[in-house]
Amino acid sequence: MERSIIHLNVADFAAAVERALDPRLAGRPLVIARPAAARATVFDMSEEAFRAGVRKGMPLALARRRCPEAQLLPPRPERYARAMRVLFETALAYSPRVETGRADGHLFLDATGTRRLLGPPMDVAWRLRREVRARLGVTPIWTLAPNKLVAKAASRLVKPEGEYIVAEGEEEAFLAPLPLELVPGVERCDLRTLGSFRLRRAGEVAALPLEALRVLCGARAGFLHEAVRGIDPSPVRAAGEPAPEIAAEERFAGDTDDEAELAAALARLAGRAGAELRRRRLTARRVRVVLHGADGAEALRRAALHPPTADDFLLRDAARRAAAAAWSRRVRLRGLALACEGLVFPPAQIELFPAAGEAGEGRARLMAAIDRVRRRFGEEALRVAAALPPETA
């Protein structure tokens, strides 16, 4: 059966919600950030501010220089969460398979097999947009495609408002002229590697045989070979289905309060989670660490990852921060668990600062090399020093 995946996207969601609640903000550049926070960064911005050069995550001082006329508002996450619930409930009337991320105005809806009940998927998308506009006062983009990857790529072409339909069988032709950074899942290191060979569009990469792509991109070749052709079998999660996460745990041979032993265990778990993230072609927004005390008590803490990553070393550092916060009572530990949450396609924008981008590219190549060795010779064939037990490190 032909799959029909609708992607709904309210561009600049936080700014759109603020404007819906205060029509006086319409047409004016708007930047959402915490002005009083140390090292404040942009949480969201309107299309006018975007055109002036403001970007999410940009230091607020730089955003003000680029768009001095922008009105500044503090972020109000509770407003955006309420609007996201309305968006979800509206979509749920059309399919039990509605997948949302955080409160960012994005969702996927699987309309496969609903034609006899609801009409053509295109009509479903039209009605859905009309209802969202009536209930929330915002106008979402909608796209329709055979899979999530192509539907998301299409939505990037019609910002801030519009619609796009990609029919089954047209995925590769649709993607061919697009810049690689518009293909979901393409990472910064991919852009730099392929750009050094003057490969900047999806069709140029699709013209390469898989073996040639492996020479250029190593472990990333398999994903890129499929992504530029619009191949994505991943399902839309059912409403209420728990968000996916990648978890690993370890029990100590005996109860311990040795910080070095805990650090080594965290490094091992981060390595396993990182390898699985890369295998699934995903990155994580958060790391969750649970410490199991010898007295039966558990302590849980999370650490955020900015930007989302699948890098073993960055996962390890975040896990150590979370564990340090969780280990407030110096009881001996029986074991611990680590989970990667908020799984998303990796961001594709090239770094603003080339030195940082080159370092990231080198790290990505290192991770790819480690994965290749472990796949061929086993997980224990290659271990970082931080993951070794204290007596052997």
Long-range contacts (C-beta under 8 A, 24 or more apart in sequence): 1-112, 1-113, 2-112, 2-146, 2-168, 3-110, 3-112, 3-146, 3-147, 3-168, 4-110, 4-111, 4-112, 4-114, 4-121, 4-144, 4-146, 5-108, 5-109, 5-110, 5-111, 5-112, 5-144, 5-145, 5-146, 5-147, 5-148, 5-151, 5-236, 6-108, 6-109, 6-110, 6-111, 6-121, 6-124, 6-125, 6-128, 6-142, 6-143, 6-144, 6-151, 7-106, 7-107, 7-108, 7-109, 7-141, 7-142, 7-143, 7-144, 7-145, 7-148, 7-151, 7-152, 7-154, 7-155, 8-87, 8-91, 8-106, 8-107, 8-108, 8-109, 8-125, 8-128, 8-129, 8-132, 8-140, 8-141, 8-142, 9-105, 9-106, 9-140, 9-141, 9-142, 9-143, 9-155, 9-159, 10-87, 10-105, 10-106, 10-132, 10-136, 10-138, 10-139, 10-140, 10-141, 11-47, 11-105, 11-140, 11-141, 11-159, 11-160, 11-161, 12-44, 12-45, 12-46, 12-47, 12-50, 12-160, 13-44, 13-80, 13-83, 13-84, 13-103, 13-104, 13-105, 13-106, 13-138, 14-43, 14-44, 14-75, 14-80, 15-44, 15-45, 15-46, 16-105, 16-138, 17-79, 17-80, 17-83, 17-136, 17-138, 18-73, 18-76, 18-79, 19-46, 19-138, 20-83, 20-136, 20-137, 20-138, 21-79, 21-137, 25-71, 28-69, 28-70, 28-71, 29-54, 29-67, 29-69, 29-70, 29-71, 30-70, 30-71, 30-73, 31-60, 31-63, 31-64, 31-67, 31-70, 31-71, 31-72, 31-73, 32-72, 32-73, 32-74, 32-75, 33-60, 33-63, 33-72, 33-74, 33-75, 34-74, 34-75, 35-60, 35-72, 35-74, 43-75, 44-75, 45-70, 46-70, 47-159, 47-160, 57-306, 57-307, 77-103, 80-104, 83-136, 83-138, 86-132, 86-135, 86-136, 87-132, 87-136, 87-140, 88-239, 90-128, 90-131, 90-132, 90-135, 91-128, 92-239, 94-118, 94-124, 94-127, 94-128, 96-238, 96-239, 97-235, 97-236, 97-237, 97-238, 97-239, 98-236, 98-239, 99-236, 99-237, 101-342, 101-344, 102-285, 102-342, 105-138, 105-140, 108-148, 108-151, 108-236, 109-236, 110-235, 110-236, 111-144, 122-165, 125-163, 129-163, 145-171, 146-171, 146-230, 147-171, 147-230, 147-231, 147-232, 147-233, 147-234, 148-184, 148-232, 148-234, 148-236, 149-183, 149-184, 149-185, 149-227, 149-230, 149-231, 149-232, 149-234, 150-174, 150-175, 150-230, 150-232, 152-184, 152-345, 153-178, 153-182, 153-183, 153-184, 153-230, 156-182, 157-182, 166-230, 171-229, 171-230, 171-231, 172-206, 172-228, 172-229, 172-230, 174-230, 175-202, 175-203, 175-206, 175-228, 175-229, 175-230, 176-201, 176-202, 176-203, 176-206, 177-201, 177-202, 177-203, 178-202, 180-205, 180-228, 180-348, 181-348, 181-349, 181-350, 182-348, 183-227, 183-228, 183-348, 184-227, 184-345, 184-348, 185-223, 185-227, 185-281, 185-345, 185-346, 185-348, 186-224, 186-227, 186-346, 186-348, 187-220, 187-346, 187-347, 187-348, 187-364, 188-347, 188-348, 188-349, 188-350, 188-351, 188-357, 188-360, 188-361, 188-364, 189-220, 189-360, 189-361, 189-364, 189-365, 190-217, 190-220, 190-224, 190-348, 191-348, 191-350, 192-350, 192-357, 192-358, 192-361, 193-217, 193-361, 202-227, 202-228, 203-228, 217-368, 218-365, 218-368, 218-369, 218-372, 219-278, 219-367, 219-368, 219-371, 219-372, 220-364, 220-368, 223-281, 243-341, 243-342, 243-343, 244-343, 245-288, 245-339, 245-340, 245-341, 245-343, 246-273, 246-276, 246-277, 246-280, 246-284, 246-339, 246-340, 246-343, 247-273, 247-337, 247-338, 247-339, 247-340, 248-272, 248-273, 248-337, 248-338, 248-339, 249-335, 249-336, 249-337, 249-338, 250-335, 250-336, 250-337, 251-334, 251-335, 252-333, 252-334, 252-335, 255-294, 255-332, 255-333, 255-334, 256-332, 256-333, 257-330, 257-331, 257-332, 257-333, 258-390, 260-390, 260-393, 261-389, 261-390, 262-323, 262-327, 262-333, 262-336, 263-320, 263-386, 264-386, 264-387, 264-388, 264-389, 264-390, 264-393, 265-336, 266-316, 266-319, 266-320, 266-323, 266-336, 266-338, 267-312, 267-316, 267-384, 267-386, 267-387, 268-383, 268-387, 269-319, 269-336, 269-337, 269-338, 270-312, 270-313, 270-315, 270-316, 270-319, 270-338, 271-312, 271-316, 271-383, 271-384, 271-387, 272-379, 273-315, 273-338, 273-339, 273-340, 274-310, 274-311, 274-312, 274-315, 274-367, 275-312, 275-370, 275-371, 275-374, 275-379, 277-310, 277-340, 277-343, 278-310, 278-367, 278-368, 278-371, 279-371, 280-343, 281-345, 281-346, 282-310, 282-343, 282-344, 282-345, 282-346, 283-307, 283-308, 283-309, 283-310, 283-343, 283-344, 283-345, 283-346, 283-347, 284-308, 284-309, 284-310, 284-315, 284-340, 284-341, 284-342, 284-343, 284-344, 285-341, 285-342, 285-343, 285-344, 286-318, 286-340, 286-341, 286-342, 287-315, 287-318, 287-319, 287-322, 287-338, 287-339, 287-340, 287-341, 288-322, 288-338, 288-339, 288-340, 288-341, 289-319, 289-322, 289-323, 289-326, 289-336, 289-337, 289-338, 290-326, 290-336, 290-337, 290-338, 290-339, 291-323, 291-326, 291-327, 291-333, 291-336, 292-333, 292-334, 292-335, 292-336, 292-337, 293-329, 293-331, 293-332, 293-333, 293-334, 294-331, 294-332, 294-333, 294-334, 295-331, 297-329, 297-331, 299-326, 299-327, 299-328, 299-329, 300-326, 301-325, 301-326, 302-341, 307-347, 308-342, 308-344, 308-346, 308-347, 309-346, 310-346, 310-367, 311-363, 311-364, 311-367, 312-367, 312-370, 312-384, 313-363, 315-340, 316-386
